[in-house]
Every structure is written in C-alpha cells, then in structure tokens.
Amino acid sequence: MQVDILRCKTPELVRKELWTHVLAYNLIRTIIAQAASKHGLDPRSISFKGAIQTLEAFQPLIALRGEQDAAWRSQLYQQLLDAIATHRVADRPDRFEPRRKKRRPKPHDRLMKPRHQAKREMLKGVRGK
C-alpha cells in the first residue's frame, strides 16, 4: 500500500496520511471478509494484493456508473465480491519468513543540507578545477 515512505511534511498531515492508510487497510480487509463469508472461505485464504488489484480494476466502472440506482450498485458489489474471492492463496502451514525488509542502497548520497547550499558548493567545485 506504499506506506513505507510518507510524503507529507507537517506532523498534522503525516497523522492524516497514516490514518488514511489505516482506514484503507481496514476497508479492504472488511471487503475480503465479506467475500470470504459469501463464498464460505477463510478470509486469510484470499489474497490481499489480489483484492487491491480487483478494486483498482473495478474503480473506473464504479466511477463511470456510480450514480445508478441501488439495485445496480448492489449487483456490482456482489460481482466485486465474487471477483475478489477468486484470488486465493495457498495454505502453507510450515512456511515462515523473517519480518525484515532489505532496502536497496540509493546510487546517490542523501541531501543533508539545503538544496541552494549544495548547489553553491557544487559550483565552487566546478569553478575551482
């Protein structure tokens, strides 16, 4: 869900961004639970990534025809639940993975000073040679 890097600068907006991700995560998990319940499946057997991709695929249809009557929206939602339930993951009881992420080093050093100051120092280095 791309929450590894926060894009906001102020503490208030960072809080809002985090809460938005938490809300989105919980809504997706709720939809997965509804799809699992409808099809008699264990919610953990439905792919989270598959659910996100299905929601993204349905998004243009929802946006295009979102103003239709309640019966049409209900039918579309049932089709969405059916599509989400098709994305299954295998049960692998003996599998375990370390909970660590390996971030690749960036090819450039981090900018640890104001950009204008770094530019000035770069120009001094170019002119000095």
N, CA, C and O atoms as CSV, one atom per row, in Angstrom:
chain,resi,resn,atom,element,x,y,z
A,1,MET,N,N,0.825,-1.202,0.000
A,1,MET,CA,C,0.000,0.000,0.000
A,1,MET,C,C,0.861,1.254,0.000
A,1,MET,O,O,0.357,2.366,0.158
A,2,GLN,N,N,2.135,1.069,-0.174
A,2,GLN,CA,C,3.073,2.167,-0.341
A,2,GLN,C,C,3.091,3.126,0.847
A,2,GLN,O,O,3.047,4.344,0.675
A,3,VAL,N,N,3.157,2.570,2.038
A,3,VAL,CA,C,3.212,3.408,3.230
A,3,VAL,C,C,4.630,3.461,3.797
A,3,VAL,O,O,4.855,4.055,4.851
A,4,ASP,N,N,5.591,2.841,3.098
A,4,ASP,CA,C,6.961,2.832,3.607
A,4,ASP,C,C,7.611,4.206,3.557
A,4,ASP,O,O,8.535,4.479,4.323
A,5,ILE,N,N,7.145,5.069,2.672
A,5,ILE,CA,C,7.667,6.427,2.596
A,5,ILE,C,C,6.499,7.398,2.697
A,5,ILE,O,O,5.590,7.367,1.868
A,6,LEU,N,N,6.522,8.258,3.710
A,6,LEU,CA,C,5.462,9.251,3.870
A,6,LEU,C,C,5.808,10.489,3.055
A,6,LEU,O,O,6.960,10.922,3.023
A,7,ARG,N,N,4.812,11.046,2.403
A,7,ARG,CA,C,5.052,12.159,1.501
A,7,ARG,C,C,4.781,13.524,2.127
A,7,ARG,O,O,5.199,14.549,1.588
A,8,CYS,N,N,4.096,13.541,3.239
A,8,CYS,CA,C,3.723,14.810,3.868
A,8,CYS,C,C,4.891,15.359,4.689
A,8,CYS,O,O,5.784,14.620,5.102
A,9,LYS,N,N,4.858,16.657,4.910
A,9,LYS,CA,C,5.953,17.321,5.621
A,9,LYS,C,C,5.595,17.723,7.050
A,9,LYS,O,O,6.443,17.665,7.940
A,10,THR,N,N,4.335,18.133,7.278
A,10,THR,CA,C,3.967,18.607,8.613
A,10,THR,C,C,3.440,17.449,9.457
A,10,THR,O,O,2.897,16.488,8.912
A,11,PRO,N,N,3.595,17.527,10.771
A,11,PRO,CA,C,3.116,16.452,11.640
A,11,PRO,C,C,1.615,16.186,11.491
A,11,PRO,O,O,1.186,15.033,11.525
A,12,GLU,N,N,0.824,17.230,11.329
A,12,GLU,CA,C,-0.625,17.048,11.182
A,12,GLU,C,C,-0.958,16.257,9.914
A,12,GLU,O,O,-1.791,15.352,9.943
A,13,LEU,N,N,-0.307,16.602,8.808
A,13,LEU,CA,C,-0.576,15.887,7.558
A,13,LEU,C,C,-0.023,14.466,7.588
A,13,LEU,O,O,-0.599,13.573,6.967
A,14,VAL,N,N,1.081,14.241,8.295
A,14,VAL,CA,C,1.606,12.884,8.439
A,14,VAL,C,C,0.599,12.023,9.200
A,14,VAL,O,O,0.349,10.878,8.823
A,15,ARG,N,N,0.017,12.577,10.277
A,15,ARG,CA,C,-1.019,11.848,11.013
A,15,ARG,C,C,-2.198,11.514,10.101
A,15,ARG,O,O,-2.704,10.392,10.120
A,16,LYS,N,N,-2.628,12.478,9.314
A,16,LYS,CA,C,-3.755,12.241,8.397
A,16,LYS,C,C,-3.403,11.164,7.369
A,16,LYS,O,O,-4.228,10.309,7.049
A,17,GLU,N,N,-2.172,11.216,6.857
A,17,GLU,CA,C,-1.760,10.215,5.871
A,17,GLU,C,C,-1.736,8.813,6.488
A,17,GLU,O,O,-2.180,7.848,5.866
A,18,LEU,N,N,-1.217,8.710,7.704
A,18,LEU,CA,C,-1.203,7.409,8.381
A,18,LEU,C,C,-2.621,6.898,8.642
A,18,LEU,O,O,-2.909,5.724,8.410
A,19,TRP,N,N,-3.503,7.772,9.122
A,19,TRP,CA,C,-4.879,7.365,9.375
A,19,TRP,C,C,-5.585,6.957,8.084
A,19,TRP,O,O,-6.406,6.039,8.092
A,20,THR,N,N,-5.277,7.622,6.989
A,20,THR,CA,C,-5.868,7.252,5.699
A,20,THR,C,C,-5.438,5.852,5.302
A,20,THR,O,O,-6.255,5.071,4.815
A,21,HIS,N,N,-4.158,5.519,5.505
A,21,HIS,CA,C,-3.681,4.178,5.184
A,21,HIS,C,C,-4.326,3.135,6.100
A,21,HIS,O,O,-4.692,2.054,5.639
A,22,VAL,N,N,-4.466,3.443,7.371
A,22,VAL,CA,C,-5.108,2.511,8.301
A,22,VAL,C,C,-6.560,2.278,7.894
A,22,VAL,O,O,-7.036,1.143,7.893
A,23,LEU,N,N,-7.255,3.348,7.552
A,23,LEU,CA,C,-8.646,3.230,7.128
A,23,LEU,C,C,-8.763,2.401,5.850
A,23,LEU,O,O,-9.621,1.523,5.757
A,24,ALA,N,N,-7.913,2.673,4.871
A,24,ALA,CA,C,-7.945,1.917,3.615
A,24,ALA,C,C,-7.660,0.439,3.868
A,24,ALA,O,O,-8.329,-0.427,3.304
A,25,TYR,N,N,-6.675,0.147,4.709
A,25,TYR,CA,C,-6.338,-1.241,5.039
A,25,TYR,C,C,-7.541,-1.949,5.656
A,25,TYR,O,O,-7.879,-3.069,5.271
A,26,ASN,N,N,-8.181,-1.289,6.612
A,26,ASN,CA,C,-9.326,-1.909,7.279
A,26,ASN,C,C,-10.514,-2.086,6.338
A,26,ASN,O,O,-11.228,-3.084,6.430
A,27,LEU,N,N,-10.732,-1.137,5.441
A,27,LEU,CA,C,-11.824,-1.284,4.475
A,27,LEU,C,C,-11.571,-2.447,3.525
A,27,LEU,O,O,-12.491,-3.198,3.200
A,28,ILE,N,N,-10.335,-2.598,3.084
A,28,ILE,CA,C,-10.007,-3.708,2.191
A,28,ILE,C,C,-10.172,-5.031,2.927
A,28,ILE,O,O,-10.703,-5.992,2.369
A,29,ARG,N,N,-9.723,-5.084,4.168
A,29,ARG,CA,C,-9.898,-6.313,4.955
A,29,ARG,C,C,-11.383,-6.630,5.180
A,29,ARG,O,O,-11.770,-7.798,5.196
A,30,THR,N,N,-12.212,-5.597,5.353
A,30,THR,CA,C,-13.652,-5.809,5.512
A,30,THR,C,C,-14.262,-6.391,4.243
A,30,THR,O,O,-15.082,-7.308,4.306
A,31,ILE,N,N,-13.864,-5.859,3.099
A,31,ILE,CA,C,-14.377,-6.383,1.834
A,31,ILE,C,C,-13.925,-7.830,1.633
A,31,ILE,O,O,-14.698,-8.659,1.154
A,32,ILE,N,N,-12.685,-8.134,1.995
A,32,ILE,CA,C,-12.194,-9.513,1.902
A,32,ILE,C,C,-13.023,-10.422,2.807
A,32,ILE,O,O,-13.386,-11.530,2.410
A,33,ALA,N,N,-13.321,-9.962,4.015
A,33,ALA,CA,C,-14.128,-10.767,4.942
A,33,ALA,C,C,-15.527,-11.002,4.385
A,33,ALA,O,O,-16.068,-12.098,4.530
A,34,GLN,N,N,-16.122,-9.991,3.751
A,34,GLN,CA,C,-17.447,-10.160,3.157
A,34,GLN,C,C,-17.404,-11.139,1.991
A,34,GLN,O,O,-18.309,-11.960,1.843
A,35,ALA,N,N,-16.369,-11.064,1.165
A,35,ALA,CA,C,-16.228,-12.000,0.047
A,35,ALA,C,C,-16.029,-13.421,0.569
A,35,ALA,O,O,-16.594,-14.369,0.023
A,36,ALA,N,N,-15.231,-13.569,1.618
A,36,ALA,CA,C,-14.997,-14.892,2.202
A,36,ALA,C,C,-16.276,-15.453,2.794
A,36,ALA,O,O,-16.573,-16.636,2.625
A,37,SER,N,N,-17.032,-14.623,3.481
A,37,SER,CA,C,-18.292,-15.057,4.076
A,37,SER,C,C,-19.291,-15.491,3.010
A,37,SER,O,O,-19.982,-16.496,3.170
A,38,LYS,N,N,-19.361,-14.737,1.935
A,38,LYS,CA,C,-20.301,-15.064,0.861
A,38,LYS,C,C,-19.976,-16.403,0.213
A,38,LYS,O,O,-20.881,-17.132,-0.193
A,39,HIS,N,N,-18.677,-16.736,0.112
A,39,HIS,CA,C,-18.255,-17.951,-0.578
A,39,HIS,C,C,-17.837,-19.070,0.367
A,39,HIS,O,O,-17.345,-20.106,-0.081
A,40,GLY,N,N,-18.027,-18.872,1.674
A,40,GLY,CA,C,-17.696,-19.916,2.644
A,40,GLY,C,C,-16.204,-20.198,2.745
A,40,GLY,O,O,-15.792,-21.348,2.901
A,41,LEU,N,N,-15.406,-19.158,2.655
A,41,LEU,CA,C,-13.957,-19.309,2.696
A,41,LEU,C,C,-13.389,-18.691,3.967
A,41,LEU,O,O,-14.052,-17.911,4.651
A,42,ASP,N,N,-12.161,-19.054,4.261
A,42,ASP,CA,C,-11.429,-18.411,5.347
A,42,ASP,C,C,-10.878,-17.089,4.801
A,42,ASP,O,O,-10.255,-17.092,3.739
A,43,PRO,N,N,-11.086,-15.960,5.492
A,43,PRO,CA,C,-10.591,-14.677,4.968
A,43,PRO,C,C,-9.091,-14.667,4.693
A,43,PRO,O,O,-8.628,-13.957,3.800
A,44,ARG,N,N,-8.330,-15.454,5.457
A,44,ARG,CA,C,-6.883,-15.492,5.239
A,44,ARG,C,C,-6.511,-16.201,3.944
A,44,ARG,O,O,-5.369,-16.104,3.494
A,45,SER,N,N,-7.460,-16.914,3.339
A,45,SER,CA,C,-7.168,-17.624,2.094
A,45,SER,C,C,-7.365,-16.741,0.864
A,45,SER,O,O,-7.122,-17.187,-0.257
A,46,ILE,N,N,-7.802,-15.494,1.057
A,46,ILE,CA,C,-7.985,-14.563,-0.054
A,46,ILE,C,C,-6.805,-13.596,-0.086
A,46,ILE,O,O,-6.400,-13.057,0.944
A,47,SER,N,N,-6.273,-13.391,-1.260
A,47,SER,CA,C,-5.082,-12.553,-1.446
A,47,SER,C,C,-5.395,-11.080,-1.229
A,47,SER,O,O,-6.315,-10.533,-1.838
A,48,PHE,N,N,-4.623,-10.445,-0.358
A,48,PHE,CA,C,-4.781,-9.006,-0.117
A,48,PHE,C,C,-4.397,-8.227,-1.370
A,48,PHE,O,O,-5.112,-7.311,-1.776
A,49,LYS,N,N,-3.281,-8.585,-1.979
A,49,LYS,CA,C,-2.826,-7.903,-3.198
A,49,LYS,C,C,-3.832,-8.120,-4.339
A,49,LYS,O,O,-4.103,-7.200,-5.110
A,50,GLY,N,N,-4.376,-9.323,-4.441
A,50,GLY,CA,C,-5.393,-9.593,-5.464
A,50,GLY,C,C,-6.641,-8.755,-5.240
A,50,GLY,O,O,-7.268,-8.301,-6.197
A,51,ALA,N,N,-7.006,-8.547,-3.974
A,51,ALA,CA,C,-8.166,-7.716,-3.661
A,51,ALA,C,C,-7.918,-6.261,-4.070
A,51,ALA,O,O,-8.806,-5.605,-4.616
A,52,ILE,N,N,-6.722,-5.769,-3.805
A,52,ILE,CA,C,-6.391,-4.393,-4.203
A,52,ILE,C,C,-6.444,-4.251,-5.721
A,52,ILE,O,O,-6.988,-3.275,-6.237
A,53,GLN,N,N,-5.883,-5.215,-6.431
A,53,GLN,CA,C,-5.887,-5.156,-7.889
A,53,GLN,C,C,-7.303,-5.235,-8.446
A,53,GLN,O,O,-7.615,-4.565,-9.431
A,54,THR,N,N,-8.158,-6.037,-7.836
A,54,THR,CA,C,-9.545,-6.140,-8.272
A,54,THR,C,C,-10.281,-4.833,-8.021
A,54,THR,O,O,-11.040,-4.372,-8.874
A,55,LEU,N,N,-10.062,-4.235,-6.861
A,55,LEU,CA,C,-10.683,-2.939,-6.574
A,55,LEU,C,C,-10.235,-1.877,-7.570
A,55,LEU,O,O,-11.040,-1.059,-8.014
A,56,GLU,N,N,-8.950,-1.890,-7.921
A,56,GLU,CA,C,-8.456,-0.941,-8.914
A,56,GLU,C,C,-9.071,-1.198,-10.284
A,56,GLU,O,O,-9.336,-0.256,-11.031
A,57,ALA,N,N,-9.300,-2.468,-10.619
A,57,ALA,CA,C,-9.906,-2.796,-11.905
A,57,ALA,C,C,-11.376,-2.364,-11.952
A,57,ALA,O,O,-11.862,-1.944,-13.002
A,58,PHE,N,N,-12.077,-2.463,-10.836
A,58,PHE,CA,C,-13.489,-2.072,-10.778
A,58,PHE,C,C,-13.671,-0.561,-10.654
A,58,PHE,O,O,-14.764,-0.054,-10.908
A,59,GLN,N,N,-12.625,0.165,-10.271
A,59,GLN,CA,C,-12.750,1.599,-9.991
A,59,GLN,C,C,-13.317,2.405,-11.151
A,59,GLN,O,O,-14.198,3.231,-10.910
A,60,PRO,N,N,-12.870,2.221,-12.410
A,60,PRO,CA,C,-13.457,3.022,-13.494
A,60,PRO,C,C,-14.951,2.757,-13.686
A,60,PRO,O,O,-15.714,3.676,-13.984
A,61,LEU,N,N,-15.360,1.513,-13.517
A,61,LEU,CA,C,-16.778,1.184,-13.658
A,61,LEU,C,C,-17.601,1.824,-12.550
A,61,LEU,O,O,-18.700,2.323,-12.791
A,62,ILE,N,N,-17.070,1.807,-11.348
A,62,ILE,CA,C,-17.766,2.437,-10.220
A,62,ILE,C,C,-17.854,3.936,-10.436
A,62,ILE,O,O,-18.900,4.536,-10.190
A,63,ALA,N,N,-16.777,4.549,-10.891
A,63,ALA,CA,C,-16.773,5.995,-11.115
A,63,ALA,C,C,-17.681,6.380,-12.275
A,63,ALA,O,O,-18.356,7.408,-12.222
A,64,LEU,N,N,-17.699,5.566,-13.316
A,64,LEU,CA,C,-18.489,5.873,-14.502
A,64,LEU,C,C,-19.983,5.754,-14.248
A,64,LEU,O,O,-20.769,6.595,-14.684
A,65,ARG,N,N,-20.364,4.708,-13.542
A,65,ARG,CA,C,-21.787,4.434,-13.352
A,65,ARG,C,C,-22.203,4.518,-11.894
A,65,ARG,O,O,-23.184,3.889,-11.496
A,66,GLY,N,N,-21.481,5.276,-11.096
A,66,GLY,CA,C,-21.738,5.358,-9.665
A,66,GLY,C,C,-23.074,5.985,-9.299
A,66,GLY,O,O,-23.556,5.803,-8.181
A,67,GLU,N,N,-23.671,6.712,-10.215
A,67,GLU,CA,C,-24.941,7.391,-9.932
A,67,GLU,C,C,-26.164,6.538,-10.262
A,67,GLU,O,O,-27.286,7.042,-10.226
A,68,GLN,N,N,-25.972,5.275,-10.578
A,68,GLN,CA,C,-27.093,4.400,-10.929
A,68,GLN,C,C,-27.927,4.081,-9.694
A,68,GLN,O,O,-27.601,4.506,-8.585
A,69,ASP,N,N,-28.988,3.341,-9.891
A,69,ASP,CA,C,-29.900,3.006,-8.790
A,69,ASP,C,C,-29.266,2.008,-7.817
A,69,ASP,O,O,-28.218,1.429,-8.100
A,70,ALA,N,N,-29.910,1.821,-6.687
A,70,ALA,CA,C,-29.373,0.970,-5.619
A,70,ALA,C,C,-29.258,-0.487,-6.053
A,70,ALA,O,O,-28.315,-1.173,-5.657
A,71,ALA,N,N,-30.194,-0.967,-6.854
A,71,ALA,CA,C,-30.146,-2.360,-7.310
A,71,ALA,C,C,-28.908,-2.600,-8.170
A,71,ALA,O,O,-28.248,-3.631,-8.043
A,72,TRP,N,N,-28.597,-1.648,-9.043
A,72,TRP,CA,C,-27.415,-1.790,-9.894
A,72,TRP,C,C,-26.144,-1.782,-9.048
A,72,TRP,O,O,-25.241,-2.587,-9.280
A,73,ARG,N,N,-26.067,-0.878,-8.069
A,73,ARG,CA,C,-24.892,-0.818,-7.202
A,73,ARG,C,C,-24.739,-2.097,-6.402
A,73,ARG,O,O,-23.622,-2.582,-6.222
A,74,SER,N,N,-25.845,-2.653,-5.917
A,74,SER,CA,C,-25.794,-3.902,-5.161
A,74,SER,C,C,-25.298,-5.048,-6.040
A,74,SER,O,O,-24.489,-5.865,-5.600
A,75,GLN,N,N,-25.774,-5.107,-7.263
A,75,GLN,CA,C,-25.341,-6.151,-8.191
A,75,GLN,C,C,-23.848,-6.004,-8.498
A,75,GLN,O,O,-23.120,-6.996,-8.538
A,76,LEU,N,N,-23.401,-4.783,-8.710
A,76,LEU,CA,C,-21.988,-4.531,-8.976
A,76,LEU,C,C,-21.138,-4.945,-7.772
A,76,LEU,O,O,-20.064,-5.524,-7.938
A,77,TYR,N,N,-21.618,-4.650,-6.564
A,77,TYR,CA,C,-20.863,-5.013,-5.366
A,77,TYR,C,C,-20.772,-6.535,-5.223
A,77,TYR,O,O,-19.734,-7.057,-4.816
A,78,GLN,N,N,-21.842,-7.242,-5.553
A,78,GLN,CA,C,-21.814,-8.708,-5.485
A,78,GLN,C,C,-20.817,-9.267,-6.501
A,78,GLN,O,O,-20.111,-10.234,-6.215
A,79,GLN,N,N,-20.762,-8.659,-7.679
A,79,GLN,CA,C,-19.779,-9.086,-8.684
A,79,GLN,C,C,-18.358,-8.797,-8.201
A,79,GLN,O,O,-17.445,-9.586,-8.445
A,80,LEU,N,N,-18.172,-7.676,-7.523
A,80,LEU,CA,C,-16.867,-7.334,-6.952
A,80,LEU,C,C,-16.458,-8.381,-5.916
A,80,LEU,O,O,-15.315,-8.839,-5.912
A,81,LEU,N,N,-17.388,-8.758,-5.041
A,81,LEU,CA,C,-17.077,-9.782,-4.031
A,81,LEU,C,C,-16.735,-11.113,-4.689
A,81,LEU,O,O,-15.823,-11.809,-4.243
A,82,ASP,N,N,-17.462,-11.474,-5.752
A,82,ASP,CA,C,-17.164,-12.715,-6.476
A,82,ASP,C,C,-15.761,-12.670,-7.073
A,82,ASP,O,O,-15.015,-13.647,-7.000
A,83,ALA,N,N,-15.410,-11.530,-7.662
A,83,ALA,CA,C,-14.090,-11.398,-8.284
A,83,ALA,C,C,-12.977,-11.453,-7.241
A,83,ALA,O,O,-11.930,-12.056,-7.478
A,84,ILE,N,N,-13.198,-10.831,-6.102
A,84,ILE,CA,C,-12.180,-10.848,-5.037
A,84,ILE,C,C,-11.985,-12.259,-4.500
A,84,ILE,O,O,-10.862,-12.657,-4.193
A,85,ALA,N,N,-13.076,-13.018,-4.385
A,85,ALA,CA,C,-12.987,-14.372,-3.837
A,85,ALA,C,C,-12.214,-15.313,-4.745
A,85,ALA,O,O,-11.776,-16.371,-4.293
A,86,THR,N,N,-12.032,-14.960,-6.014
A,86,THR,CA,C,-11.281,-15.840,-6.914
A,86,THR,C,C,-9.778,-15.751,-6.696
A,86,THR,O,O,-9.042,-16.634,-7.137
A,87,HIS,N,N,-9.311,-14.713,-6.030
A,87,HIS,CA,C,-7.874,-14.546,-5.783
A,87,HIS,C,C,-7.509,-15.252,-4.487
A,87,HIS,O,O,-7.569,-14.673,-3.403
A,88,ARG,N,N,-7.130,-16.510,-4.625
A,88,ARG,CA,C,-6.847,-17.334,-3.456
A,88,ARG,C,C,-5.344,-17.475,-3.255
A,88,ARG,O,O,-4.566,-17.392,-4.205
A,89,VAL,N,N,-4.953,-17.687,-2.015
A,89,VAL,CA,C,-3.566,-18.019,-1.687
A,89,VAL,C,C,-3.558,-19.401,-1.055
A,89,VAL,O,O,-4.507,-19.798,-0.378
A,90,ALA,N,N,-2.491,-20.115,-1.285
A,90,ALA,CA,C,-2.385,-21.483,-0.772
A,90,ALA,C,C,-2.119,-21.472,0.725
A,90,ALA,O,O,-1.533,-20.528,1.255
A,91,ASP,N,N,-2.552,-22.520,1.396
A,91,ASP,CA,C,-2.270,-22.686,2.817
A,91,ASP,C,C,-0.908,-23.345,2.950
A,91,ASP,O,O,-0.718,-24.481,2.515
A,92,ARG,N,N,0.037,-22.637,3.546
A,92,ARG,CA,C,1.390,-23.158,3.730
A,92,ARG,C,C,1.719,-23.104,5.219
A,92,ARG,O,O,2.355,-22.152,5.671
A,93,PRO,N,N,1.297,-24.107,5.988
A,93,PRO,CA,C,1.407,-24.029,7.446
A,93,PRO,C,C,2.837,-24.027,7.977
A,93,PRO,O,O,3.081,-23.464,9.045
A,94,ASP,N,N,3.780,-24.628,7.280
A,94,ASP,CA,C,5.152,-24.708,7.789
A,94,ASP,C,C,6.046,-23.591,7.256
A,94,ASP,O,O,7.253,-23.597,7.494
A,95,ARG,N,N,5.474,-22.659,6.556
A,95,ARG,CA,C,6.283,-21.575,5.989
A,95,ARG,C,C,6.389,-20.436,6.995
A,95,ARG,O,O,5.406,-20.052,7.628
A,96,PHE,N,N,7.580,-19.913,7.128
A,96,PHE,CA,C,7.784,-18.718,7.935
A,96,PHE,C,C,8.872,-17.900,7.288
A,96,PHE,O,O,9.803,-18.447,6.695
A,97,GLU,N,N,8.761,-16.616,7.398
A,97,GLU,CA,C,9.707,-15.691,6.793
A,97,GLU,C,C,10.125,-14.664,7.832
A,97,GLU,O,O,9.314,-14.270,8.670
A,98,PRO,N,N,11.370,-14.228,7.792
A,98,PRO,CA,C,11.780,-13.166,8.720
A,98,PRO,C,C,11.061,-11.867,8.383
A,98,PRO,O,O,10.845,-11.559,7.211
A,99,ARG,N,N,10.696,-11.116,9.396
A,99,ARG,CA,C,9.985,-9.857,9.208
A,99,ARG,C,C,10.973,-8.710,9.085
A,99,ARG,O,O,11.014,-7.815,9.929
A,100,ARG,N,N,11.759,-8.746,8.033
A,100,ARG,CA,C,12.719,-7.684,7.775
A,100,ARG,C,C,12.647,-7.316,6.311
A,100,ARG,O,O,12.386,-8.151,5.445
A,101,LYS,N,N,12.882,-6.068,6.064
A,101,LYS,CA,C,12.919,-5.605,4.693
A,101,LYS,C,C,14.330,-5.191,4.351
A,101,LYS,O,O,15.032,-4.581,5.158
A,102,LYS,N,N,14.726,-5.523,3.172
A,102,LYS,CA,C,16.060,-5.178,2.719
A,102,LYS,C,C,15.919,-4.040,1.720
A,102,LYS,O,O,15.495,-4.250,0.584
A,103,ARG,N,N,16.272,-2.855,2.142
A,103,ARG,CA,C,16.191,-1.706,1.249
A,103,ARG,C,C,17.479,-1.599,0.453
A,103,ARG,O,O,18.579,-1.689,0.998
A,104,ARG,N,N,17.321,-1.412,-0.806
A,104,ARG,CA,C,18.481,-1.262,-1.679
A,104,ARG,C,C,19.101,0.116,-1.469
A,104,ARG,O,O,18.386,1.110,-1.335
A,105,PRO,N,N,20.428,0.174,-1.440
A,105,PRO,CA,C,21.061,1.488,-1.295
A,105,PRO,C,C,20.811,2.333,-2.546
A,105,PRO,O,O,20.767,1.819,-3.663
A,106,LYS,N,N,20.653,3.600,-2.337
A,106,LYS,CA,C,20.446,4.536,-3.442
A,106,LYS,C,C,21.787,4.814,-4.122
A,106,LYS,O,O,22.828,4.758,-3.467
A,107,PRO,N,N,21.781,5.111,-5.413
A,107,PRO,CA,C,23.044,5.360,-6.108
A,107,PRO,C,C,23.680,6.712,-5.755
A,107,PRO,O,O,24.829,6.966,-6.116
A,108,HIS,N,N,22.942,7.574,-5.055
A,108,HIS,CA,C,23.452,8.889,-4.701
A,108,HIS,C,C,23.412,9.076,-3.185
A,108,HIS,O,O,22.627,8.438,-2.483
A,109,ASP,N,N,24.273,9.960,-2.704
A,109,ASP,CA,C,24.250,10.296,-1.280
A,109,ASP,C,C,22.982,11.079,-0.958
A,109,ASP,O,O,22.387,11.703,-1.837
A,110,ARG,N,N,22.581,11.042,0.292
A,110,ARG,CA,C,21.405,11.800,0.720
A,110,ARG,C,C,21.741,13.280,0.810
A,110,ARG,O,O,22.856,13.652,1.176
A,111,LEU,N,N,20.786,14.106,0.480
A,111,LEU,CA,C,20.954,15.557,0.558
A,111,LEU,C,C,20.707,15.968,2.005
A,111,LEU,O,O,19.562,15.985,2.458
A,112,MET,N,N,21.758,16.296,2.723
A,112,MET,CA,C,21.663,16.568,4.152
A,112,MET,C,C,21.747,18.058,4.480
A,112,MET,O,O,21.860,18.423,5.651
A,113,LYS,N,N,21.695,18.910,3.482
A,113,LYS,CA,C,21.729,20.358,3.689
A,113,LYS,C,C,20.766,20.993,2.687
A,113,LYS,O,O,20.318,20.324,1.757
A,114,PRO,N,N,20.450,22.245,2.861
A,114,PRO,CA,C,19.526,22.893,1.920
A,114,PRO,C,C,20.043,22.809,0.480
A,114,PRO,O,O,21.246,22.883,0.233
A,115,ARG,N,N,19.124,22.654,-0.448
A,115,ARG,CA,C,19.479,22.477,-1.847
A,115,ARG,C,C,20.313,23.647,-2.390
A,115,ARG,O,O,21.279,23.442,-3.124
A,116,HIS,N,N,19.929,24.862,-2.021
A,116,HIS,CA,C,20.675,26.018,-2.535
A,116,HIS,C,C,22.127,26.005,-2.055
A,116,HIS,O,O,23.027,26.412,-2.789
A,117,GLN,N,N,22.354,25.542,-0.835
A,117,GLN,CA,C,23.716,25.464,-0.298
A,117,GLN,C,C,24.508,24.375,-1.032
A,117,GLN,O,O,25.680,24.572,-1.350
A,118,ALA,N,N,23.879,23.243,-1.297
A,118,ALA,CA,C,24.562,22.164,-2.016
A,118,ALA,C,C,24.901,22.589,-3.436
A,118,ALA,O,O,25.972,22.260,-3.945
A,119,LYS,N,N,23.981,23.330,-4.088
A,119,LYS,CA,C,24.260,23.830,-5.440
A,119,LYS,C,C,25.454,24.789,-5.436
A,119,LYS,O,O,26.313,24.742,-6.316
A,120,ARG,N,N,25.484,25.648,-4.433
A,120,ARG,CA,C,26.581,26.615,-4.326
A,120,ARG,C,C,27.917,25.869,-4.177
A,120,ARG,O,O,28.906,26.235,-4.812
A,121,GLU,N,N,27.942,24.837,-3.347
A,121,GLU,CA,C,29.171,24.068,-3.145
A,121,GLU,C,C,29.569,23.314,-4.414
A,121,GLU,O,O,30.757,23.167,-4.701
A,122,MET,N,N,28.575,22.834,-5.180
A,122,MET,CA,C,28.880,22.161,-6.437
A,122,MET,C,C,29.503,23.141,-7.426
A,122,MET,O,O,30.465,22.805,-8.116
A,123,LEU,N,N,28.955,24.349,-7.492
A,123,LEU,CA,C,29.505,25.342,-8.410
A,123,LEU,C,C,30.932,25.726,-8.018
A,123,LEU,O,O,31.778,25.932,-8.888
A,124,LYS,N,N,31.202,25.821,-6.725
A,124,LYS,CA,C,32.567,26.138,-6.275
A,124,LYS,C,C,33.523,25.032,-6.720
A,124,LYS,O,O,34.640,25.313,-7.156
A,125,GLY,N,N,33.090,23.785,-6.611
A,125,GLY,CA,C,33.931,22.650,-7.020
A,125,GLY,C,C,34.190,22.655,-8.505
A,125,GLY,O,O,35.294,22.302,-8.921
A,126,VAL,N,N,33.227,23.038,-9.331
A,126,VAL,CA,C,33.383,23.068,-10.782
A,126,VAL,C,C,34.280,24.227,-11.189
A,126,VAL,O,O,35.152,24.062,-12.043
A,127,ARG,N,N,34.080,25.389,-10.596
A,127,ARG,CA,C,34.871,26.571,-10.936
A,127,ARG,C,C,36.290,26.477,-10.410
A,127,ARG,O,O,37.217,27.031,-11.001
A,128,GLY,N,N,36.462,25.772,-9.295
A,128,GLY,CA,C,37.789,25.665,-8.694
A,128,GLY,C,C,38.716,24.758,-9.472
A,128,GLY,O,O,39.931,24.856,-9.303
A,129,LYS,N,N,38.212,23.895,-10.302
A,129,LYS,CA,C,39.061,22.953,-11.047
A,129,LYS,C,C,39.557,23.518,-12.322
A,129,LYS,O,O,40.281,22.845,-13.056
